[in-house]
Amino acid sequence: MPLYYITEDVTREGMMSCKQAPERAKGVVGFAANFDVTVLEFHYCMAHFDFIMKVEAPDDESVCAFAMAVRKSGNVTARVTRAFTPGEWGGMVARLPE
């Protein structure tokens, strides 16, 4: 199943209610399942973003719908990155012309 990383940043609205954020985060796994998305990992970060999720989804449309629904809350912005395994990447490289 395709693998994706979703990075999120807290918005001003999200910061105003950040005390409730840990409780809201508990529901993300169940919420993702509504979109046929499986959350494999979910971490809080000290980086260029505030949160990162590693998820699986059957297709790009499912994970994008999930990310849009998360954004709709107004508490975070979200960006989706499709990730490829070394084998998948090797297959793409093999298709390159000489």
MDAnalysis code that builds the backbone (N, CA, C; Angstrom):
import MDAnalysis as mda
import numpy as np

u = mda.Universe.empty(294, n_residues=98, atom_resindex=np.repeat(np.arange(98), 3), trajectory=True)
u.add_TopologyAttr("name", ["N", "CA", "C"] * 98)
u.add_TopologyAttr("resid", np.arange(1, 99))
u.add_TopologyAttr("resname", ["MET", "PRO", "LEU", "TYR", "TYR", "ILE", "THR", "GLU", "ASP", "VAL", "THR", "ARG", "GLU", "GLY", "MET", "MET", "SER", "CYS", "LYS", "GLN", "ALA", "PRO", "GLU", "ARG", "ALA", "LYS", "GLY", "VAL", "VAL", "GLY", "PHE", "ALA", "ALA", "ASN", "PHE", "ASP", "VAL", "THR", "VAL", "LEU", "GLU", "PHE", "HIS", "TYR", "CYS", "MET", "ALA", "HIS", "PHE", "ASP", "PHE", "ILE", "MET", "LYS", "VAL", "GLU", "ALA", "PRO", "ASP", "ASP", "GLU", "SER", "VAL", "CYS", "ALA", "PHE", "ALA", "MET", "ALA", "VAL", "ARG", "LYS", "SER", "GLY", "ASN", "VAL", "THR", "ALA", "ARG", "VAL", "THR", "ARG", "ALA", "PHE", "THR", "PRO", "GLY", "GLU", "TRP", "GLY", "GLY", "MET", "VAL", "ALA", "ARG", "LEU", "PRO", "GLU"])
u.atoms.positions = np.array([
    [0.849, -1.176, 0.000],
    [0.000, 0.000, 0.000],
    [0.895, 1.239, 0.000],
    [0.542, 2.283, -0.761],
    [1.373, 3.489, -0.808],
    [1.591, 4.109, 0.574],
    [2.778, 4.657, 0.751],
    [3.198, 5.271, 2.001],
    [3.284, 6.784, 1.815],
    [2.862, 7.520, 2.834],
    [2.861, 8.982, 2.789],
    [3.345, 9.528, 4.124],
    [3.918, 10.719, 4.077],
    [4.214, 11.480, 5.283],
    [3.380, 12.752, 5.218],
    [2.728, 13.060, 6.315],
    [1.945, 14.295, 6.414],
    [2.620, 15.144, 7.486],
    [3.099, 16.315, 7.093],
    [3.674, 17.240, 8.059],
    [2.648, 18.331, 8.334],
    [2.607, 18.754, 9.585],
    [1.614, 19.742, 9.990],
    [2.272, 20.851, 10.802],
    [1.724, 22.039, 10.660],
    [2.113, 23.176, 11.478],
    [0.877, 23.708, 12.176],
    [1.044, 24.085, 13.430],
    [-0.060, 24.643, 14.199],
    [-0.348, 26.061, 13.697],
    [-1.617, 26.364, 13.491],
    [-2.036, 27.709, 13.096],
    [-2.214, 28.576, 14.340],
    [-2.482, 29.835, 14.131],
    [-2.773, 30.727, 15.259],
    [-3.976, 30.194, 16.036],
    [-5.007, 29.764, 15.312],
    [-6.195, 29.208, 15.961],
    [-5.837, 27.983, 16.795],
    [-4.954, 27.144, 16.255],
    [-4.519, 25.960, 16.977],
    [-3.743, 26.300, 18.237],
    [-2.925, 27.352, 18.164],
    [-2.168, 27.774, 19.349],
    [-3.094, 28.295, 20.440],
    [-4.184, 28.919, 20.037],
    [-5.121, 29.469, 21.025],
    [-5.799, 28.359, 21.824],
    [-5.836, 27.155, 21.272],
    [-6.457, 26.029, 21.981],
    [-5.470, 24.870, 22.130],
    [-4.176, 25.181, 22.237],
    [-3.161, 24.121, 22.259],
    [-3.271, 23.222, 23.489],
    [-3.872, 23.694, 24.554],
    [-4.049, 22.837, 25.740],
    [-4.928, 21.638, 25.415],
    [-5.833, 21.770, 24.446],
    [-6.720, 20.676, 24.063],
    [-6.115, 19.795, 22.963],
    [-4.986, 20.217, 22.404],
    [-4.388, 19.502, 21.271],
    [-4.071, 18.033, 21.579],
    [-3.489, 17.694, 22.725],
    [-3.219, 16.267, 22.976],
    [-4.490, 15.413, 22.966],
    [-5.570, 15.945, 23.466],
    [-6.833, 15.199, 23.456],
    [-7.359, 15.061, 22.028],
    [-7.266, 16.147, 21.242],
    [-7.702, 16.089, 19.837],
    [-6.875, 15.068, 19.067],
    [-5.573, 15.026, 19.350],
    [-4.676, 14.119, 18.623],
    [-5.045, 12.656, 18.847],
    [-5.621, 12.342, 19.983],
    [-6.020, 10.954, 20.260],
    [-7.050, 10.453, 19.253],
    [-7.829, 11.342, 18.697],
    [-8.863, 10.940, 17.754],
    [-8.404, 10.831, 16.318],
    [-7.145, 11.190, 16.038],
    [-6.688, 11.244, 14.643],
    [-6.674, 9.863, 13.991],
    [-6.354, 8.813, 14.742],
    [-6.298, 7.466, 14.158],
    [-7.678, 7.035, 13.686],
    [-8.678, 7.211, 14.528],
    [-10.043, 6.864, 14.150],
    [-10.561, 7.737, 13.031],
    [-10.220, 9.020, 13.079],
    [-10.645, 9.945, 12.035],
    [-10.045, 9.544, 10.694],
    [-8.774, 9.152, 10.692],
    [-8.103, 8.730, 9.455],
    [-8.787, 7.513, 8.853],
    [-9.245, 6.600, 9.699],
    [-9.894, 5.382, 9.210],
    [-11.145, 5.699, 8.388],
    [-11.789, 6.831, 8.666],
    [-12.948, 7.244, 7.872],
    [-12.593, 7.480, 6.405],
    [-11.316, 7.701, 6.140],
    [-10.840, 7.977, 4.782],
    [-10.048, 6.795, 4.222],
    [-10.093, 5.649, 4.905],
    [-9.334, 4.457, 4.532],
    [-7.835, 4.714, 4.627],
    [-7.445, 5.566, 5.583],
    [-6.045, 5.900, 5.834],
    [-5.649, 5.270, 7.167],
    [-4.495, 4.623, 7.189],
    [-3.981, 4.011, 8.410],
    [-2.800, 4.822, 8.912],
    [-2.886, 5.318, 10.147],
    [-1.781, 6.057, 10.758],
    [-0.815, 5.038, 11.347],
    [0.400, 5.010, 10.817],
    [1.424, 4.081, 11.290],
    [2.240, 4.680, 12.431],
    [2.508, 5.982, 12.339],
    [3.267, 6.695, 13.366],
    [2.771, 8.132, 13.424],
    [2.853, 8.732, 14.617],
    [2.439, 10.119, 14.804],
    [3.374, 10.717, 15.842],
    [4.091, 11.773, 15.470],
    [5.094, 12.350, 16.368],
    [4.958, 13.868, 16.438],
    [5.280, 14.400, 17.606],
    [5.428, 15.840, 17.799],
    [6.892, 16.148, 17.532],
    [7.183, 17.282, 16.895],
    [8.542, 17.539, 16.419],
    [9.099, 18.881, 16.874],
    [10.419, 18.926, 16.895],
    [11.162, 20.182, 17.030],
    [11.920, 20.320, 15.711],
    [11.247, 20.818, 14.721],
    [11.848, 20.866, 13.393],
    [11.213, 21.991, 12.597],
    [11.178, 21.812, 11.302],
    [10.563, 22.785, 10.411],
    [9.050, 22.654, 10.404],
    [8.543, 21.720, 11.170],
    [7.102, 21.506, 11.286],
    [6.828, 21.031, 12.713],
    [5.563, 21.073, 13.108],
    [5.194, 20.740, 14.491],
    [4.849, 19.269, 14.699],
    [4.275, 18.631, 13.675],
    [3.869, 17.222, 13.775],
    [4.226, 16.513, 12.481],
    [4.403, 15.203, 12.585],
    [4.572, 14.383, 11.388],
    [3.819, 13.071, 11.597],
    [3.124, 12.651, 10.553],
    [2.425, 11.373, 10.561],
    [2.938, 10.534, 9.403],
    [3.175, 9.274, 9.674],
    [3.494, 8.304, 8.629],
    [2.215, 7.504, 8.435],
    [1.668, 7.521, 7.220],
    [0.382, 6.870, 6.977],
    [0.441, 6.013, 5.721],
    [-0.478, 5.056, 5.646],
    [-0.707, 4.262, 4.439],
    [-2.116, 4.560, 3.966],
    [-2.284, 4.571, 2.660],
    [-3.603, 4.780, 2.067],
    [-3.638, 4.042, 0.737],
    [-4.828, 3.639, 0.303],
    [-4.910, 2.876, -0.941],
    [-4.594, 3.717, -2.180],
    [-4.723, 5.044, -2.055],
    [-4.502, 5.905, -3.228],
    [-4.292, 7.343, -2.780],
    [-3.814, 8.156, -3.712],
    [-3.557, 9.571, -3.431],
    [-4.823, 10.308, -3.010],
    [-5.940, 9.966, -3.634],
    [-7.191, 10.669, -3.338],
    [-7.614, 10.492, -1.879],
    [-7.442, 9.305, -1.342],
    [-7.842, 9.037, 0.047],
    [-7.024, 9.856, 1.026],
    [-5.703, 9.854, 0.847],
    [-4.851, 10.595, 1.778],
    [-5.036, 12.098, 1.604],
    [-5.279, 12.562, 0.395],
    [-5.514, 13.991, 0.184],
    [-6.834, 14.431, 0.814],
    [-7.867, 13.610, 0.713],
    [-9.148, 13.934, 1.357],
    [-8.967, 14.002, 2.871],
    [-8.198, 13.077, 3.443],
    [-7.916, 13.098, 4.871],
    [-7.177, 14.378, 5.253],
    [-6.149, 14.730, 4.488],
    [-5.386, 15.943, 4.788],
    [-6.263, 17.193, 4.685],
    [-7.137, 17.239, 3.699],
    [-8.040, 18.389, 3.581],
    [-8.976, 18.467, 4.779],
    [-9.454, 17.324, 5.240],
    [-10.353, 17.303, 6.404],
    [-9.611, 17.768, 7.656],
    [-8.348, 17.375, 7.790],
    [-7.544, 17.826, 8.928],
    [-7.351, 19.337, 8.854],
    [-7.028, 19.851, 7.672],
    [-6.860, 21.303, 7.491],
    [-8.139, 22.062, 7.809],
    [-9.265, 21.460, 7.458],
    [-10.569, 22.114, 7.641],
    [-10.831, 22.461, 9.101],
    [-10.199, 21.744, 10.014],
    [-10.376, 22.035, 11.444],
    [-9.894, 23.439, 11.791],
    [-8.953, 23.946, 11.002],
    [-8.399, 25.264, 11.260],
    [-7.272, 25.271, 12.278],
    [-6.986, 24.135, 12.898],
    [-5.953, 24.076, 13.926],
    [-4.549, 23.859, 13.375],
    [-4.465, 23.265, 12.180],
    [-3.160, 22.994, 11.576],
    [-3.223, 23.200, 10.066],
    [-2.055, 23.431, 9.495],
    [-1.896, 23.308, 8.055],
    [-1.269, 21.937, 7.835],
    [-1.461, 21.355, 6.672],
    [-0.936, 20.008, 6.429],
    [-0.407, 19.904, 5.005],
    [0.712, 19.200, 4.874],
    [1.313, 18.925, 3.577],
    [1.530, 17.425, 3.457],
    [1.215, 16.892, 2.296],
    [1.330, 15.448, 2.055],
    [2.509, 15.192, 1.130],
    [3.329, 14.214, 1.485],
    [4.446, 13.789, 0.650],
    [4.318, 12.293, 0.408],
    [4.302, 11.889, -0.828],
    [4.284, 10.466, -1.185],
    [5.699, 9.944, -1.021],
    [5.863, 8.834, -0.335],
    [7.174, 8.231, -0.110],
    [7.258, 6.907, -0.869],
    [8.431, 6.614, -1.370],
    [8.654, 5.383, -2.126],
    [9.701, 4.533, -1.425],
    [9.517, 3.237, -1.441],
    [10.506, 2.321, -0.870],
    [11.735, 2.316, -1.780],
    [12.865, 1.805, -1.272],
    [14.036, 1.696, -2.135],
    [13.747, 0.861, -3.396],
    [12.956, -0.185, -3.259],
    [12.615, -1.014, -4.419],
    [11.782, -0.261, -5.445],
    [10.801, 0.501, -4.972],
    [9.978, 1.306, -5.887],
    [10.831, 2.355, -6.589],
    [11.706, 2.999, -5.822],
    [12.575, 4.014, -6.395],
    [13.515, 3.395, -7.423],
    [14.054, 2.217, -7.104],
    [14.931, 1.519, -8.048],
    [14.217, 1.200, -9.344],
    [12.942, 0.824, -9.265],
    [12.154, 0.566, -10.465],
    [11.988, 1.806, -11.326],
    [11.800, 2.952, -10.676],
    [11.688, 4.204, -11.435],
    [13.000, 4.553, -12.121],
    [14.099, 4.393, -11.383],
    [15.411, 4.692, -11.951],
    [15.706, 3.757, -13.124],
    [15.321, 2.504, -13.027],
    [15.553, 1.536, -14.094],
    [14.829, 1.925, -15.395],
    [13.771, 2.691, -15.291],
    [13.005, 3.105, -16.476],
    [13.647, 4.264, -17.224],
    [14.655, 4.891, -16.616],
    [15.305, 6.038, -17.266],
    [16.068, 5.603, -18.512],
    [16.021, 6.425, -19.545],
    [16.800, 6.080, -20.742],
    [18.292, 6.220, -20.477],
    [19.066, 5.487, -21.227],
    [20.541, 5.546, -21.101],
    [21.066, 6.839, -21.625],
])
